[in-house]
Amino acid sequence: MENKASHCVYLFGQVLGTHSFLLKDGFLQPDNYSEIAEQYFLPGGETGTAATVLASLGVSVRMDGTWIGAEVAPMLKEFYAEKKVDLSSLTFTEDPGVMDYVVIAGLVRSPMGRFQALFSTGERWWNTPREEDIAYAGVAAIDPYFREESILAARLCRKHDIPYVTIDSRHDSFLHRNAAVNVISHECMDQEYAGVTPEKVVELMQKETDGLTILTQGGGDILYARRGEPVRRLKPFPVDVRSTLGAGDTFKAGCVYGLLHGMDDDELVRFSGACSAIAISRFPLPLYPPKLEEVQALLES
């Protein structure tokens, strides 16, 4: 008898509707006209994007987190109708729902939204994670943005011995100290560790956990290490960049897949890097997520 639903992943965090605009001739310039080449309204957010990628890789997903409003819900339900993504834990509301707007031109993108206003109210607009959802997952991923609820998800993972991936969690946080993998973005490093070298950030973080710390730097080397180990490096896979939207979320999904399939650290980082490289070579990512055979082909190349 199977003791865990090892085929299943639990994701907790940001799920929203993303309006994306790919510009034709470079990024926005003040007082200049810009032509929109393509635009879409598709699932987004760190958890929504990771769910899309994992489903494309053949993994069954249950996701929870952001309340889903009336403008987002129809799109979300239709998009995931034929995919292995379970929406049954989500809460659907009567308000329009959480959305963002992203303008993209190659390597450059600018997201816009109302998240500062939403968080400043002090009100909760996301679910409390359910223990039964987590207890029967093989691996989990937890976004750090939802205060006590994010920490509760991590505590439940620890209680049921479920390894989890988190992102952009500080070295002194509960999420980092108990994570199987913590992926730190260049944006997080600039905000939380301004003036500190990437190598020093990894050294600081690896001392606080038995898990794997990974620092991504866009087009720069990926740095990664565990406690007591030297910091290792991986150069990103060279691809023609169409859009960087969702690159970090795809890397997170690759880490989840690697944990689920028992990859060692080097394999997990290479696999995640290959997933992310494929993601940035196409637009829009939700319609063209990396497939397992594509990732394997890139790794073998």
Legacy VTK file of the C-alpha trace (Angstrom):
# vtk DataFile Version 3.0
C-alpha trace
ASCII
DATASET POLYDATA
POINTS 301 float
0.000 0.000 0.000
1.339 3.421 -0.988
1.969 5.525 2.112
1.996 8.855 0.313
0.511 10.148 -2.912
4.064 10.470 -4.223
2.777 11.409 -7.645
1.074 14.485 -6.189
2.483 17.929 -5.400
0.911 20.498 -3.086
1.451 24.179 -3.945
0.535 27.064 -1.632
0.823 30.698 -2.664
0.029 33.285 -5.307
-2.526 32.259 -7.932
-3.861 35.085 -10.068
-4.799 36.267 -13.523
-1.967 37.843 -15.494
-2.540 40.296 -18.336
0.677 40.141 -20.381
1.666 42.463 -23.219
4.582 41.622 -25.521
5.778 44.780 -27.264
6.908 44.816 -30.869
9.785 47.328 -30.943
11.524 47.488 -27.598
10.431 48.560 -24.143
8.237 51.538 -23.242
9.757 54.994 -23.666
8.289 58.177 -22.127
5.995 60.069 -24.499
6.537 57.491 -27.277
4.007 55.141 -28.841
4.520 51.380 -28.363
2.960 48.680 -30.539
1.575 45.588 -28.790
2.607 42.458 -30.698
0.721 39.948 -28.520
-1.435 40.104 -25.408
-3.010 37.434 -23.205
-4.993 36.867 -20.010
-3.742 33.630 -18.457
-2.978 32.051 -15.061
-0.040 33.630 -13.287
1.546 34.122 -9.906
4.391 32.079 -8.482
2.115 29.165 -7.615
-0.133 29.394 -10.670
2.825 29.331 -13.059
4.535 26.496 -11.179
1.331 24.456 -11.369
1.165 24.938 -15.137
4.777 23.852 -15.591
4.506 20.820 -13.305
1.358 19.643 -15.082
3.239 19.919 -18.387
6.011 17.766 -16.886
3.439 15.082 -16.041
2.953 15.798 -12.322
-0.432 15.894 -10.577
-0.866 19.115 -8.603
-3.213 20.447 -5.953
-2.866 24.170 -5.417
-4.169 26.552 -2.787
-3.596 30.152 -1.790
-5.030 33.356 -3.229
-8.805 33.786 -3.255
-10.042 33.643 -6.847
-12.452 36.378 -7.926
-15.207 36.496 -10.515
-13.077 37.898 -13.361
-10.270 35.382 -12.850
-12.289 32.241 -12.068
-13.746 31.470 -15.534
-10.357 31.762 -17.198
-8.660 29.693 -14.493
-11.231 26.903 -14.568
-11.217 26.682 -18.354
-7.415 26.712 -18.548
-6.956 23.839 -16.070
-10.004 21.812 -17.120
-7.960 19.238 -19.053
-4.800 19.453 -16.939
-3.711 17.520 -13.864
-4.246 20.516 -11.583
-6.805 20.229 -8.764
-8.517 23.544 -7.929
-10.872 22.138 -5.293
-9.034 23.713 -2.338
-9.274 27.250 -3.751
-11.861 29.750 -2.528
-13.939 31.555 -5.169
-15.334 35.006 -4.336
-17.651 37.619 -5.852
-15.079 40.429 -6.171
-13.108 40.782 -9.442
-10.060 38.929 -8.065
-6.318 39.456 -7.904
-4.688 40.355 -11.220
-1.429 41.802 -12.448
-0.337 43.442 -15.680
3.076 42.782 -17.230
4.710 44.665 -20.093
7.464 42.639 -21.786
10.171 43.274 -24.372
12.797 40.512 -24.519
15.050 40.634 -21.467
13.078 43.507 -19.932
9.714 43.319 -18.224
7.748 45.491 -15.834
4.958 44.047 -13.659
2.184 46.255 -12.336
-0.522 45.560 -9.803
-2.150 46.592 -6.536
-0.319 44.257 -4.163
1.007 46.990 -1.873
-2.548 48.260 -1.392
-3.861 44.728 -0.863
-1.258 43.841 1.756
-1.528 47.222 3.508
-5.163 46.618 4.468
-4.095 43.957 6.949
-6.950 41.797 5.719
-6.410 38.245 4.529
-7.256 37.469 0.900
-5.895 33.935 0.841
-6.776 30.553 2.336
-5.476 28.803 5.413
-3.668 25.634 4.270
-5.493 22.412 5.062
-3.583 19.671 6.827
-5.254 16.908 4.811
-4.021 18.469 1.556
-0.438 18.515 2.743
-0.360 15.173 4.568
-0.841 13.125 1.393
1.475 15.037 -0.916
4.850 13.754 -2.014
6.463 17.213 -2.207
5.206 20.743 -1.514
6.095 24.292 -2.513
5.294 27.319 -0.358
5.375 30.992 -1.337
6.542 33.132 1.610
4.123 36.050 1.156
1.113 34.902 3.174
2.340 35.584 6.696
1.189 33.098 9.333
-0.463 30.918 6.720
2.803 30.381 4.841
4.500 29.431 8.103
1.613 27.114 8.968
2.038 25.343 5.627
5.719 24.846 6.432
4.924 23.557 9.940
2.437 21.063 8.518
5.029 19.895 6.006
7.491 19.398 8.839
4.875 17.553 10.924
4.154 15.094 8.099
7.754 14.871 6.828
6.898 16.442 3.460
9.916 18.133 1.825
9.117 21.570 0.465
10.574 24.181 -1.865
10.321 27.859 -0.996
11.494 31.036 -2.675
13.082 34.291 -1.523
12.950 33.370 2.170
15.535 35.108 4.351
18.306 33.163 6.081
16.769 33.809 9.514
13.234 32.672 8.605
11.394 29.502 9.616
10.646 28.818 5.952
14.337 28.817 5.017
15.578 26.830 7.977
13.139 23.984 7.336
13.038 23.968 3.529
14.431 21.180 1.397
15.243 23.871 -1.199
15.186 27.669 -1.019
15.588 29.518 -4.334
16.795 33.097 -3.949
16.271 35.453 -6.873
18.499 38.341 -7.851
15.614 40.686 -6.982
15.426 39.270 -3.459
19.181 39.623 -3.018
19.036 43.281 -4.066
16.217 43.994 -1.612
17.304 41.947 1.402
21.100 41.777 1.027
22.053 44.995 -0.748
25.820 45.406 -1.030
26.543 41.762 -0.161
28.190 39.588 -2.807
26.230 36.578 -4.130
28.829 34.222 -2.696
28.461 35.747 0.765
24.686 35.520 0.578
24.874 31.796 -0.181
27.432 31.281 2.610
25.168 33.120 5.052
22.146 31.053 4.081
23.780 27.627 3.937
24.827 27.955 7.585
21.198 28.170 8.708
19.715 25.035 7.121
20.364 21.442 6.170
18.502 22.116 2.920
19.833 23.294 -0.411
20.246 27.025 -1.060
20.159 28.136 -4.705
20.808 31.685 -5.884
19.713 32.540 -9.427
21.073 35.608 -11.222
19.231 35.895 -14.505
21.908 35.492 -17.152
24.636 35.064 -14.521
25.890 31.874 -12.882
23.556 29.899 -10.627
25.177 29.420 -7.204
24.175 26.595 -4.864
25.375 24.822 -1.720
24.429 22.971 1.455
25.760 23.463 4.962
29.513 22.851 5.121
29.918 22.494 1.348
31.818 24.751 -1.059
29.599 26.940 -3.219
29.069 25.391 -6.666
28.256 27.158 -9.936
26.248 26.387 -13.045
26.178 28.538 -16.156
22.663 29.069 -17.545
21.796 27.193 -20.723
22.202 29.489 -23.755
18.883 30.181 -25.502
17.323 32.985 -27.508
15.251 34.972 -25.009
11.687 35.854 -26.013
10.306 36.696 -22.563
11.643 36.316 -19.022
8.139 36.277 -17.508
7.782 33.149 -15.355
11.447 32.152 -15.489
11.860 32.015 -11.710
8.544 30.264 -11.174
9.555 27.656 -13.744
12.881 27.155 -11.952
10.925 26.559 -8.733
8.746 23.999 -10.516
11.893 22.240 -11.726
13.146 22.028 -8.129
9.847 20.472 -7.055
10.076 17.931 -9.868
13.683 17.144 -8.917
12.759 16.543 -5.266
9.819 14.373 -6.269
12.072 12.189 -8.409
14.992 11.917 -5.989
17.549 13.910 -7.968
20.830 14.817 -6.315
21.735 18.497 -5.985
23.659 18.790 -9.254
20.918 17.010 -11.201
18.187 19.115 -9.586
19.886 22.431 -10.353
20.671 21.436 -13.956
17.124 20.175 -14.503
15.615 23.356 -13.061
17.962 25.509 -15.106
16.963 23.663 -18.281
13.264 24.143 -17.490
13.818 27.866 -16.975
15.868 28.191 -20.167
13.067 26.663 -22.224
10.550 28.940 -20.506
12.335 32.151 -21.504
12.647 31.040 -25.124
8.880 31.289 -25.719
5.800 33.410 -25.075
3.318 33.112 -23.507
4.685 30.539 -21.089
1.295 29.176 -19.879
0.403 28.146 -23.438
3.846 26.705 -24.185
5.294 25.333 -20.918
8.365 23.085 -21.092
7.662 19.419 -21.713
9.723 16.658 -20.135
11.135 15.470 -23.461
12.236 19.033 -24.275
14.004 19.397 -20.949
15.758 16.042 -21.380
16.840 16.979 -24.898
18.343 20.254 -23.679
20.159 18.482 -20.845
21.629 15.980 -23.278
22.702 18.669 -25.715
LINES 1 302
301 0 1 2 3 4 5 6 7 8 9 10 11 12 13 14 15 16 17 18 19 20 21 22 23 24 25 26 27 28 29 30 31 32 33 34 35 36 37 38 39 40 41 42 43 44 45 46 47 48 49 50 51 52 53 54 55 56 57 58 59 60 61 62 63 64 65 66 67 68 69 70 71 72 73 74 75 76 77 78 79 80 81 82 83 84 85 86 87 88 89 90 91 92 93 94 95 96 97 98 99 100 101 102 103 104 105 106 107 108 109 110 111 112 113 114 115 116 117 118 119 120 121 122 123 124 125 126 127 128 129 130 131 132 133 134 135 136 137 138 139 140 141 142 143 144 145 146 147 148 149 150 151 152 153 154 155 156 157 158 159 160 161 162 163 164 165 166 167 168 169 170 171 172 173 174 175 176 177 178 179 180 181 182 183 184 185 186 187 188 189 190 191 192 193 194 195 196 197 198 199 200 201 202 203 204 205 206 207 208 209 210 211 212 213 214 215 216 217 218 219 220 221 222 223 224 225 226 227 228 229 230 231 232 233 234 235 236 237 238 239 240 241 242 243 244 245 246 247 248 249 250 251 252 253 254 255 256 257 258 259 260 261 262 263 264 265 266 267 268 269 270 271 272 273 274 275 276 277 278 279 280 281 282 283 284 285 286 287 288 289 290 291 292 293 294 295 296 297 298 299 300
